[in-house]
């Protein structure tokens, strides 16, 4: 028997209609379950679009957030932040990379990756650097990350897009080899290890290993977007670790922040992160993260 149809409330005249929201509002949650304002219970299979890795009202996260907000809610990046530095050290230890740069969202982490690649190219004397990106990819909705995204539907209406991208199909080594021969301004390869919005399309282990080899041969950056597939979701800390490779740049978000957006939980040491490869550093010297850590508490 079908459930009774819920009357759809009129959309708010003050909120842009960009998401096609469902006709009910959630009021609270506990673990993997949520309740709407009418008292109906749901299994939260969306997790805030792959964000709420600890579920709702986690008994350790809530007091940690409360504790930190009671001390500092924001003090900018003009001061040292010891817990942020501890987080950066931990992430570098887990990834094998060397430094982290903190920003506010996964989109900003990906945007910073594109800037890192362009700066890397300019430092090599390339005035118009190009970045290899992928069909069906999704990296965000800013103009630059939208341009790197491989979905004409979400790009429609926002042209002209940013130039400097070379698009190839996933898991096609020959396409990368052709770009190496015909596109002398390529400076980086940028891909999701597992495409999410494009249809759950994983890069194969041999393909990732081939990309690492080609980047080493041509002095390109290998930039792996693990915003959605990182932080333990595949059984290792990062999905690329199944291939036994090391990226040069790696954006993270979603699961690392556990839904604590910096605009809401912007404590001194909780700036979501992304990192940059210094132009004088050796390969594998960059790491970029998006995260929102909270005050450290005893178990």
C-alpha positions in Angstrom: 0.0 0.0 0.0 1.4 3.4 -1.0 2.1 5.9 1.8 -0.3 8.9 1.8 0.9 11.8 -0.3 2.4 14.6 1.7 1.1 18.0 0.7 4.0 20.1 -0.8 4.5 23.4 1.0 5.1 26.4 -1.2 8.8 27.2 -1.7 10.3 30.0 0.3 10.3 33.3 -1.7 13.6 34.2 0.0 15.7 31.0 -0.8 17.0 30.5 -4.4 15.4 27.4 -5.9 18.7 25.7 -6.8 18.4 22.3 -5.2 14.8 21.0 -5.9 14.2 20.3 -2.2 11.9 17.5 -1.0 8.6 18.7 0.5 9.5 18.1 4.2 11.9 19.5 6.8 14.1 17.5 9.1 14.1 18.4 12.8 16.7 16.2 14.5 18.6 13.0 14.2 20.3 10.2 16.2 23.0 8.0 14.7 21.9 7.0 11.2 18.2 8.0 11.7 16.5 11.4 11.3 13.0 12.7 12.0 11.0 15.3 10.2 8.9 18.1 11.7 5.8 15.9 11.6 7.5 13.1 13.6 8.1 10.7 10.8 11.3 8.6 11.1 13.8 8.0 8.2 17.0 6.0 7.7 19.5 8.6 6.6 21.1 6.9 3.6 22.3 10.3 2.2 24.4 11.4 5.1 24.4 15.0 4.2 25.6 14.1 0.7 28.4 11.8 1.9 29.4 14.1 4.8 27.9 12.8 8.1 30.4 9.9 8.7 29.6 9.9 12.4 25.9 10.2 12.1 23.8 12.7 14.0 24.3 13.7 17.7 27.4 11.6 18.1 28.1 11.3 21.9 31.7 12.3 21.5 31.4 14.9 18.8 28.7 17.0 20.4 30.5 17.7 23.7 33.8 18.3 21.8 32.1 20.9 19.6 30.4 22.5 22.6 33.7 22.6 24.5 35.5 24.4 21.7 32.7 26.9 21.0 32.9 27.8 24.7 36.5 28.7 24.2 37.0 30.2 20.8 34.7 30.3 17.8 37.0 32.1 15.4 40.3 34.0 15.6 41.5 34.0 12.0 44.7 32.6 10.5 46.8 35.5 11.8 47.7 33.4 14.9 49.3 30.1 15.5 46.8 27.3 16.0 48.4 24.3 17.9 45.6 21.8 17.3 45.5 22.7 13.6 49.2 22.0 13.4 48.6 18.7 15.2 45.9 17.8 12.6 48.2 18.7 9.7 51.0 16.5 11.1 48.5 13.6 11.5 47.2 14.0 8.0 50.7 14.2 6.6 51.6 11.0 8.5 48.6 9.2 7.1 49.2 10.2 3.6 52.9 10.3 3.2 52.8 13.9 2.0 54.5 16.9 3.6 52.2 19.9 4.3 48.6 21.1 4.5 46.8 24.3 3.6 43.5 24.9 5.3 40.4 26.3 3.5 36.7 26.2 3.9 35.1 23.6 1.5 35.9 20.8 -0.9 35.3 23.2 -3.7 38.0 25.5 -2.4 40.4 22.6 -2.0 39.9 21.7 -5.6 40.2 25.3 -6.7 43.5 25.5 -4.8 44.7 22.4 -6.6 44.1 24.1 -10.0 46.0 27.1 -8.8 48.8 24.9 -7.6 49.0 23.3 -11.0 49.0 26.7 -12.8 51.7 28.1 -10.5 53.8 24.9 -11.1 53.4 25.5 -14.8 54.4 29.2 -14.7 57.4 28.3 -12.6 58.5 26.0 -15.4 58.1 28.9 -17.9 54.8 27.7 -19.4 52.6 30.8 -19.9 49.4 29.0 -20.6 49.5 25.7 -18.6 46.9 23.0 -19.2 45.5 20.4 -16.9 44.2 17.0 -18.0 40.6 16.4 -16.6 38.0 13.8 -17.2 34.7 13.0 -18.9 31.9 12.6 -16.2 34.1 14.2 -13.6 32.7 16.5 -10.9 35.0 18.9 -8.9 32.6 21.7 -7.8 30.5 24.6 -9.0 32.8 27.6 -9.0 33.7 28.8 -12.5 37.1 27.0 -12.4 36.0 23.8 -10.9 32.8 23.8 -13.0 35.1 24.1 -16.1 37.1 21.1 -14.9 33.9 19.2 -14.4 32.9 16.8 -17.2 29.1 17.3 -17.2 27.6 19.7 -19.8 24.3 19.7 -17.9 25.7 21.5 -14.9 27.8 23.8 -17.1 24.9 25.0 -19.2 24.2 28.7 -18.7 27.5 29.6 -17.1 29.8 30.1 -20.0 32.3 31.1 -21.1 34.1 28.5 -19.0 37.7 28.7 -18.0 40.2 27.6 -20.6 43.2 25.4 -20.0 41.6 22.0 -19.6 42.2 18.9 -21.8 39.4 16.3 -21.3 39.9 12.6 -21.7 37.9 9.4 -20.9 38.6 7.6 -17.6 40.9 4.5 -17.7 42.2 5.2 -21.2 46.0 5.3 -20.9 46.3 5.9 -24.7 44.5 9.2 -24.3 47.0 10.4 -21.8 49.9 9.2 -23.9 48.4 11.1 -26.9 48.1 14.3 -24.7 51.7 13.9 -23.7 52.7 13.9 -27.4 50.4 16.7 -28.7 49.8 19.1 -25.7 53.2 20.5 -24.6 51.6 22.8 -22.1 50.2 20.0 -19.9 51.4 20.4 -16.3 49.1 18.1 -14.3 46.5 15.3 -14.3 43.4 16.0 -12.1 40.9 13.2 -11.3 38.6 11.6 -8.8 39.9 8.2 -7.8 36.3 7.1 -7.8 34.0 9.4 -9.8 30.9 10.1 -7.6 28.4 12.3 -9.3 29.4 10.9 -12.7 28.1 7.4 -11.8 30.5 5.6 -9.3 33.2 5.0 -11.9 36.5 3.9 -10.2 39.9 4.5 -11.8 41.5 1.0 -12.0 44.6 0.1 -10.1 46.7 -0.4 -13.4 45.4 3.0 -14.6 46.4 4.9 -11.5 49.8 3.2 -11.6 50.2 4.3 -15.2 49.3 7.9 -14.4 51.9 8.0 -11.7 54.5 6.7 -14.2 53.5 9.2 -16.9 53.5 12.1 -14.4 57.0 11.1 -13.4 58.2 10.8 -17.0 56.8 14.2 -18.1 57.3 16.2 -14.8 53.5 16.6 -14.3 51.6 16.8 -11.0 49.3 14.0 -10.2 46.4 15.6 -8.4 43.8 13.2 -6.9 40.5 14.5 -5.8 39.5 12.4 -2.7 36.8 14.8 -1.5 34.2 12.1 -1.6 36.0 8.8 -1.6 38.7 9.5 1.0 38.8 9.1 4.8 38.4 5.4 5.1 35.5 4.9 2.7 37.2 2.2 0.7 38.9 0.4 3.5 42.1 2.4 3.4 42.5 6.0 4.5 42.6 7.1 0.9 41.3 5.3 -2.2 44.5 5.7 -4.2 46.4 3.7 -1.6 44.9 0.5 -3.1 47.2 1.2 -6.1 50.3 1.8 -4.0 50.9 5.2 -5.5 51.7 8.7 -4.1 49.9 11.8 -5.4 51.5 15.2 -5.5 48.3 17.1 -4.5 45.2 15.6 -2.8 42.0 17.6 -1.9 39.9 16.2 0.9 36.5 17.2 2.3 33.2 15.7 3.4 34.1 12.8 5.7 37.0 14.7 7.2 34.9 17.6 8.3 32.0 15.4 9.5 29.5 18.0 8.5 31.0 20.7 10.7 31.2 23.6 8.2 33.8 26.2 8.9 31.3 29.0 8.6 29.4 27.5 11.6 32.2 25.9 13.6 35.2 28.1 12.7 37.4 27.7 15.8 41.0 28.7 15.8 42.3 25.3 14.8 39.3 24.2 12.6 39.9 25.8 9.3 39.1 23.2 6.6 42.3 22.5 4.7 44.2 22.2 1.5 47.9 22.3 0.9 50.3 23.4 -1.7 53.4 22.0 -3.2 56.3 24.4 -2.8 58.0 25.1 -6.1 61.4 24.1 -4.6 60.0 20.9 -3.1 60.5 17.4 -4.5 57.6 15.4 -6.0 54.9 14.2 -3.6 55.4 17.3 -1.6 51.8 18.6 -1.4 48.7 17.8 0.4 45.4 19.7 0.5 42.6 19.1 2.9 39.2 20.3 3.8 38.3 19.6 7.4 36.7 20.9 10.6 38.4 19.4 13.6 37.2 20.3 17.0 38.9 20.6 20.4 40.9 17.6 21.4 39.4 15.6 24.3 40.4 12.5 26.1 38.6 9.2 25.0 
